[in-house]
Amino acid sequence: MQAIRFYLNDRLVEDHQAPPTTTLLEYLRGHRRLTGTKEGCAEGDCGACTVVILDPAAPEGPRYRAVNACLVLLPTIQGLCVYTVEGLSEGTERHPVQEALAAALGSQCGYCTPGVVMAMFEACYREDLDEPWKLDDQMCGNLCRCTGYRPIREATASIAGARPDDRFRLRLAAPPALSRGFFRDHDGEIFAAPTALDELWPLMEAHPQARLVCGSTDLALLKTKRFERLPALISLTAIPQLRGVTRRPDGGWRIGATTILSDLEQAASSDSLIPLHRMLRYFASRQIKNIATVGGNLCNASPIGDLAPALLALGARVELSSAAGARELDLCAFFVSYRKTALRPGELLTAVLIPPLPAAALASAYKVSKRRELDISTVAAALVVELAPDGRVATIRAGFGGMAAIPARAPHLEAALLGQPWTEAHIEAALPALRRDFQPIDDLRGSAWYRATVADNLVRAFFHETREDPRPRLPQHPSSTIALSHAEAPR
């Protein structure tokens, strides 16, 4: 049986026995007795289990990624470096992030503290924390019911980007060179991690019922919450051809299916991808964005998946590949029904293709949820509008999530506005068409009336916001609101 090989706190670990559906959290606590990593929610919501993985394939060079250990399947870290809170100290000497948190009085009961420290650890070695919202984003995945968050935020601000000249910085410069490929059959549970597409196709043919896995932010819940048996998994994490964001010759974009969302968020700060950037800011916590992938979000086909509305508005197509070749499909046609896609047997989504956004186009995206951060959408919307020289609507694409069984465009609204003057009066006249596009349901996140009303208001918001800025960027929130927004968050 092939061993799982990875570095844990800079020591090589080889495990021959752990079932392939073991989570990293289970392994650390149960097999390695590293109990500093805590279990709180076991679904990526609380941050108590945060550890750090060294990602050697990041676009701008190796970097540390804070992740939820409860959502990471152990074989997906084959060949990587993992750090827990126990690995930060040397003897009695604490790491600067531990010193900073202690100095700011950022710990009380201490249960969440190891996870907070590990999220701060990533911040310590980041070079791009140059705006206040990025600190909020970095730490929003860590819940603490004792401190009120202000001391944690102040401690994070004090060490963000410090990059001390220590062994961790040296490790960034020279990540270990272990193979990422892996195969294990453990009592009928198969886990395979091919390293190239030509290795993937035979595996998919030999195991047609296998689930494809990458970030496992949803799939891991089948084990941790539903206790389901997952007899065959094929991981895409070790296939470099599937990851990355590149500019196409026509000015459009190609986004590999296994591109993690934190990398996409960084790339989407480009003016032509601002709707994606706005959506990704509130998509999830940093820990989740560090492992969740573009392809995973789309292939789940959730009606409240946050990427789909923005990509629908941007006119995206998907590249679907198999051993027989590749084909392209409009994203509109990819979602077939609730949780169902147009993927054929033996196919996988390999990339998302976004056409160039015209320079004068109006474009934005919105997410409405009960909490500002780390919450599921009630309604999400994105719009792209091009105006003719006479001020009439020449092109319009409006994508919505949370309004139907699948993410979808609003064809009746689009038809009602196409060719009309772009004015508040004409928008008001067109809004009743949205009721023909969607008949939302009542559920715990919002009533049908609420969803319909919010959808109307988001179209109005788009009109008013883009009058002042054709591509509005992230709204700036005073840092003083951070503690309140989390402290009052229902759980």
N, C-alpha and C positions, 0 to 999 in steps of 0.2 A: 504494500500500500504506500503510495507516494506521500512523503512528509510535507506538511505545510512549513515553509521556511521563511522567517522574517526576523527583523531585529526588534527586540523589546527593551526599551531603555538602554540601547546600544549593546545589548547582548544577543547573540544569535540564538534563536529558538527553533527547534525542529520538533514538530508534533506529528505523531503517526496515528493517533487514536481518536481525536475529536471528530464527532459527526460533522459533515460539511454544512449543516444548517445551524451549527453553534454560532451564536452571536459573539462578537468581540467582547461585549460586556460579560457574558456568561463565562467566557474563557478566562478573562482577567481575574474575575472574582473566584470562580470555582476551581480552575485548573492551576492558576499561578498565585492565588491568594493575595493578589494586589487589590485590597479592599478599599483603597483610597478612592477608586472609581465607584461611585454610588449608583444604585438603582432607585429611580424615583417613579417615573411614569411608564418606562419601557416602551415609549412610542415617539421619542424625539421631541417632547414638548417642554421638558423641565431643564435640561442641560446638566443635571447632576452627574451624568455618565460621560461628560466630555473628555476626550483624549485628543492627542495631536498626532497626525500622520504626516510624514515627510513625502510630499508629492514631487517626484523627480521629473515629471513630464509637464509641469506648469508652463504656460506660454512664454513667460519672461524668465524662465529658469526655476530651479528647485525652490519650493517654498513650503512652509508649514501650514497645515490645514486643521483647524479644530473641527471635530466630528462627533456625532452622537454614537458612542460605542454600542448602544442598544439596537441600532439600525444597521450595523455593519456585520455582514456575514464573514466569519473568520477566513475562509479561503480567498476572499477578495483582497486581503492584505498580503497575499503571497509576494515575497520579494521586497516589501516595503519596510520602513522604519516607523515604529509606534512608540509614543512617549506617554507615560502616565504621570500623575503628580508625584509618585515615589521617585521617578527618574530625574526630577529637576534639581534636587539637593545633592550636595556632596559633603558627607559628614555632617557637621553642624552648620555648614554654610548654605544659606538659602538662596534661591534664585532671585534676581531683582524683582520679578513680578510678585513673588511671595512677600518680599520685604515691602513692596509698595502697598500691597493689600493690607498688611498688618499695620503699617504706618498710618493708613487712612481709616483704620478701624472698620474695615469692610467685611468683617466676619463676626457672627454672633453664635448661633447654635452650631454652625460649622458644617452642616450636612451638604449644603450646596457649594461650599468653599472650594473643594478640589476641582469641580467643573468650572467654576468661575476663574480659578487660577489658570486652567488650561486654555480657556478662551482668551484670557489676557496674554498668555504665552504666545499665541498666534499674533496678537496685536503687537507684541514686543518686537517681532521680527518682520512685520510688514513695513513696506516703504511707501505705501500709498494712502495712509490715514491722514489726509490733508484737509478734510472738511468735517465739521462737527457731526453731520449725519452718519458718517462712516463709523464713528465710535459707537453711536446708538445701534447701528446695524451689527457691528461686531459683537455686542454684548446682549442683544435682545433675546437670544435663545437661552439665557440663564435666569431662572426664576430664583428669587430669594424673598422669603416672607419675613425676614428679621430687620434688614438694614435700611429699607426704603430706597435702596439703589444709589443714592447720591455718593456715598463713600466708595462704592464699587466703580462708579463712573469716574470719579476723581482719580482713583488709583490707576484706572486704565489710561486716562489722559496723561498721567505722569510718566508712563513707561511706553506708550504707543510709539512705534518706530525707533525705539532706543537701539536695537540691534547690538547688544554688548559683544565685545570681542571675546567670545567664549567658545567652549566645545560645541555648542549648538550651532553657532555661526560657522564654525569649521565644517560641521557635518553638512550644512547646506551647500558648501562649496564642493563637497565630495560625497554624494550619496552612495550607499553600497550598491554594488552591481550584482544583484541576484536575479535569476530568471523569474518572470512573472507568470509563466505558463504553469498549468496545474491540472491534474486529473486524479480523482479519488472515487472509488466505489466502496462505500461503507455500509455493509448490511443492506444492500439494495438501494441506497441513496447515492446518486451519482452527482458529482460536481466537476465540471470541466471549465478550464479557462484557456482557450486557444490564444495564440499570440499573433495570428494573421487570418485574413478572411479565407484563404485557401485551406486553413485548418478548420475553420468554422463550419463550412458547408457539409463536409462528411459527418461531423458531429450532429448537426441538425437532422441529417438524413437518417443517421443511426438511432437517434432519440427524438422522434417526431413529436412526442408529448412533452418534451423538456420545456421548462420556462426559461426565457432569456432574462438575465439579471445584470444590472450594472450598479446603480446607486443603492438599490434595495430599500429605499425609504418607505415604500408602500409594501413591497413584497415581504419584508422582514416582519411586518405586523401579522401576516398570516400565521407565523410561528409564535410570536410573543403574545399575541392577543387571542388568536383563534386556535392555537395549538395544532395547526394542520401539518400533515406530513407532506414534504415536498420531495418527491422521489427522484427528480432529475432537474438539475439546474445547469445552464450554460452561461458563464459570465463573459461579458464583452469588455471588461475593464482593461484587459491586457492587449487589445488590438489598437495600435496607434493610428491606423488609417481612419478610424471612426471618430477621432477626437480633434477638435480645433476649429477656429473661426478664421476664415480667409476672405479677402476681398476679391471678387470676380472681375474679369477684365471690363465688363459692362458697367461696373460701379455697384453691382449688387453684392450679395453675401452668400457664402456657403458655410453652414453650421453643421459640424459633424454630430452625429446622434449621441455620442457618449461625451460630448462637451459638458463639463459640469457647469452648474448655473452661476457660480461665482466667477468663473472665467468668462461666461457669456455676458454677465453684468458689466464686467470691466470693458469688454469689447464694445458693448452696446452704448457706451458713453459717447460714441460717435454720433454726430448730428442726425445721420440717416437712420439710426436705430433707437432714437429717443423713446418711442412708445414701449419698446422692450425694456429699456433701462428703468423707466418709471414703474413698470409692472414688477420687475425683479427686485426693486428696493423693498417691496412689501410682500414678496412672494413667500418667504419663510425666514427662519433664522439663518445666521451664517453657517452654523453647523450642518444644517440640511442642504443649503446651497453648495456646500463644499463637497457633497457626494451625489446629490440629485442631478439627473441628466436631462437634456433636452428631449431625447428620444423616449426616455422613460415617462416623462410628463405627458407627452402626446399619445404614446401607445396605451397608457392607462385609459385614455378616452373618457376621463371624468368630465361631467358637465360643468364642474367648477375648477377645472385645471386652468391656472392663470396665464400660461403662455399662449394658449390657443387664441383667445380674443385678439391679442396684439398681433400675432402672426397672421390671423385672418384679415385684419385690417391692412396689414402690410402686403397682402397679395402673395403669401408664401405658397410654395409647392414643396412636396416631399419626394425624396428619392428613395425608392423601394427596391431592394436588391435581393437576389437569390443566386444559386449556382448557375442558373440559366442566363443571368444578365441583370440589367437594371431598367427600371421604368420610372417615369415621373407622373405625379398626380397632384391636382390642385388640393390644397389642404381642406377646402370646403367639401371635397368628395371623400376625404380620408375617414371622417367620422360617419359611421353608418347608422348606428343606433346606440342606445345606452351601453357604454363600456365595450362597444364593438367597433372595429376598424376595417378598412378595406384590405388589410394584409392577407395575402394568400398563404397557403401552407408552404413552408420552406423559405418564406420571405422575412426580411427585417427592414426596418427603417434605418437607412444609413446616413441621411443628411436632410437638412431643411435648406431650401433655396429661396432667397428673398431678392426680388427684383430691385433695381435702383429706385430710390425715392426721389421724385422730382424736387428740384431746389425750392420751388415756391409752394410745395404742398403743405397743408395744415395737418398736423399729426399729434395725437396724444392718446394716453391710456389711463384708465381709472380702475381702482379696486375698492369696493365697499365691504367692510367686515366689522364685526363687533369690537375687535381690538385693532389698533393701528398696525401692530406687528405680530408676526407669528400666529396668524389666524387664517381660517378658510374663508374664501369669498362668499358673500351673499349674492352680490352681483358684480361682475367685472365687464368692462366695456373698453373698446378702442376704436378710434375713427381716423381715417385718412381722407382728406378732401382736397381736390384740385379745382381751382377756379379758372374759368375762361377769362380773357381780357375784359369782357363786359361785366364781370362779377357774378356770372351764373355758375352753377355747379357743373363742372365738366366730368369729374370722376368722384365717386364716393364709395368707400367700403367701411361698413360698420360691423364689427365683430362683438358678440356678447357671450358671456358665460353665466351660469346660474339661472338662465331663463328658460331652458328646455332640457330635454334628455341628453343633448349633445351641445358642445359649443358650436355656434352658428352665426352666420351673417344675417342681417335684417333686410331681406330683399324688398319688402313693401316700403319700408322707410327709405331705402336707397332710391327706389323708383319715384317715390313722392318728392324727393329733393332734387333728383337729377334734372338738369336744365333749368332749375328755378334760381332766382336771385338768392344769394347767400345773405339772408336777412333774418332777424328775429321773428318777424311776422310769418315768413314762409316756413321757418322751422316749427313754430307753434301749429301751423296748419298741417304740417306733415306728421306730427307726433302721434295722432290716432292710428297711423299705419302700423306703429309698433305693436299695437294690440292684435293686429292680424298676423304679425310675425311670430309672436310668442304668447303662450298661455301658461305662465309659470305656476308652479305648485305651491301649496302651503307646507312649510316644514319648520323645524326648530330654529332655523336661521332667519326666517322671514316669511310673511304671508304673501300670497299671490299679489294682493293689492300693493304691498310694500315694494315687492320686486318691480312691478310694473311702474310704480311711481318713481322709484330710484332710476330705472332705465330712462324714463323721460328726462329726469333731472340731469343725468349724465350727458345726454345730448345737448341740453341747454348749457351745461357747464363747459362743454367742448367749444360751443360757439363763443361764449364770453371769454374764455381763457385764451383761445387762439386769436382773438381780436387784438390782444396786447402782445402776444408772443406766439408766432406760428408753430413753434415746437417747444412748448413749455417743459422745462426740466423739473427736477425734484423740488417740491415745496420745502421750504426751510421751516423747521419746527424749533421753537426755543428749547434748549436743553433742559430747562426747568420742568418741562412737561413729562420728562421720561419717567420719573418715579411715579407720578400720578397715574399715567396710562397703564403701567404694569401693576401697581398696587391695587388698582380697582378691577383688574382683569378677572372675569369669572373663570373658574376652573372646574 
